[in-house]
Amino acid sequence: MGLSDLFYRLSAIQKILLIVGAYAIVLGLYYLFVLSSFQFEPIARDMQNVRRDIETEQERLKKAEEIKASIEQQKAALKDLVESLPEKPDFDATSRQIDQIANKVGVKILKFAPAKEEPNREYFISKIPFQLALYGEYKKLGAFFQQLDQLPRLVHVDALSLKPREGKTIKRLQTLPLDAAVTLVTYRRMSEEEIQAMSPQTKPSTAPKK
């Protein structure tokens, strides 16, 4: 006996109830699927947003670690540079080396005067500026400044002003006579005594003695 025979043996009320029940089951499953879909979509969007936020934070953390590593490398390089600086100004030796360079390239030094040192409390180094007045051809002045970079002691050009010598005719730029006002800067490492002198002194206690 098949299902169709069983169905036909049912009474009219039983058939109606069976059809209505089947329809209710199908309709319930349909609504369950639709409602679950509507409820799942916001959850899925939230999960995507959370995942995107996590990826963004991971990228920021990676960049922050790279920046931190770069800062540490720069600090180490700066420390090595400070430790490589001489402790004494040794101005006479530096002036002799600069004078030798000027004579070698054919530049005249008209003025060579040291300025006041400028201590740096953060890195415990002292900046030593000195003023130069130079006279020479454009090309020779360029060779002079290139030779400065080869000195054993760190010396760099902090300020430079060039102007043609009055009464001189400009024929070729390479041979143009120029007056140069230059501020050169070198550095030295501060001594332990100087560092201690820069540190704030501990004030004596003013509390009454017992």
N, C-alpha and C positions, 0 to 999 in steps of 0.2 A: 504494500500500500504506500503510495507516494504522498508527498506533501500536499499536492493538489487535491487528492482524495480526502485527506484529513481536513483541508480547508473547507471543502464543499459539505462535509458532514457537520460542520459547526453551525450553530444557530445564527440567525441574522444579528442578534445582539453581540454574540461572541465575535463574529466577523468584524462588526463595526469597532468593537473594543480593540481587536487585534490590529486593525488598520490604523486606528487613532494612536495606539501605543507605538507602533512602528514609526509613524509620522513624528510623534513626539520625541522618540529617540534620535531620529535623523536631525530634526530641528534643534534638539539640545546639543548634539555633537557639532552642528554647524555654528551655533552661537558660541559654544565653548571655544571653537577654533578661532572665530573672529575676535572674540573678546581677548583671548590669550595673545593674538597677534597685536592688537592695539596696546596691550599692556607690555608686550615684549619690546616694541619699537622704542619707547622712551628709555628702557633699560639698556638696549643696545646702543642708543645714542650716548647715554651717560658713560657706558663702558669705553666707547671710542674717545670721548672727551678726556676721560681719566687716563687712557693709554697715551693720548696725545700730550697731555700735561706731563706725564711721567717722562716721555721722550724729550720734551723741551727742557725739563729740569736736569735730566741726565746730560744733555748737551751743554747746558749752562755750567754744570759741575765740571765737566771735562775742560771747558774753556777756562774756568777759574783755576783748575789745577795746572793748566799750561801756563797761565799768567803767573801763578805762584812760583812755578819752577823757573820761569824766566827771571823773575825778580830775585830769586835766590842766586841764580847764576850771575846776575849783574852785581849783587852785593859781594859775592866772592871775588869777582873781577876787580871791583873797586877796592876791596880789602888788599888784594895783591898789589894793586897800583900804589896805594898809600904806603904799604910796607916797602915798596921799591924806591920811594922817594928818599933823598938824602935828608939828614937831620939839620945840617948846617947850610946857610944860604950860599956860601962859597961864591960870593959875587965877583971876586977878582978873577977866578978861573973862568966863570961864565963870560965875563966881559972880554977876556983874552981870546976865547974861542970865537966869539962873535966878531971881534976885530980881525981875526985871521980869515974868517969867511969873507968879510968885506974887502980885505986886501986881495984875496984870491980871485974874486969875481969882478973887481974893479969898481967898487962902490965906496964913496967917502962917508965916514961917520962924522957929522958936524957936532953932534951932541949925544952924550950917553949919561943919563942921570937916573939913579934908583929912586923909587917912590916908597911911600910908607907901606909896610907889610899889612896884610889884611888877614887876621886869623879866622879860621872857620871852626866854630864850636861843635858842629855836627860831626865832622869827619876828622877833627884834630890835625888839620893841615894849615899851612900858612901860605897865602898867595903873595908872591913877590913881583910887583910890577916895576918896570923901568922904562923911561922915555928915551926914544932915539930920534935924532934928526939926520936924515940920509940924503945924499945927492948922488944921482947916477942915471944912466940910460935905462929906458923902460925894460929892455931885455935883461940887463945886468941886475936890476932890482928884483926881477922875477927869479933869477938864479940865486940871489941872496936869500930870498924867503924859502926856496926849495932846500937850500943847504941847512937852514935852521932846523928842518925836520930830522936831519941826520945827526944832530948833536946827541951826545950820550945823556945829557940832562934834558928833561922835558921842558921845551920852550915853545910857546905858540903866540901867534899874533892876536892880540885882544882888540886893537883898533888900528886903522890905517887911513891916512889921508894923503892923496897924491895931487900935485899941481905942477904944470909946466913951469920951467924956470923963465922968468921974464926976460924978454929981449932975445930969446932963442927962436929960430925959425924951424917950424915943423916940416921936415922932409920925409922921414920914414918913422913910423910908430916904433919900430924896434930900437931906433937910435935916438928917440925923443928924450932930451934931458928933463929929469923930474926932481922936484923936492918932495921928500916923503917924511911925514910926521907919523911915528910908529909907537904904539904901546905894546911892548912884549911882556909876557907873563911867564914866570916859572913858579915852582912850588917846592916846599920842603915839609918834611914830617916834623910835627911838634915833639919836643922832648917830654919826658915824664914829668919833669918839674913844671913845665909850662902848662901841661894838662891839669896837673893838680892845682896850680894857681888859678886856672879858669873855673874850677869846680866851686860851687857855693860853699862858703865856710859855715861850719856848725856854730850857731850862736850859743854863748854860755848861758846856763840856766839861771833864771832870775828868781827861782823859788826860794823862800826863806829857809835858812838852815835850821835844823832841829837841835 
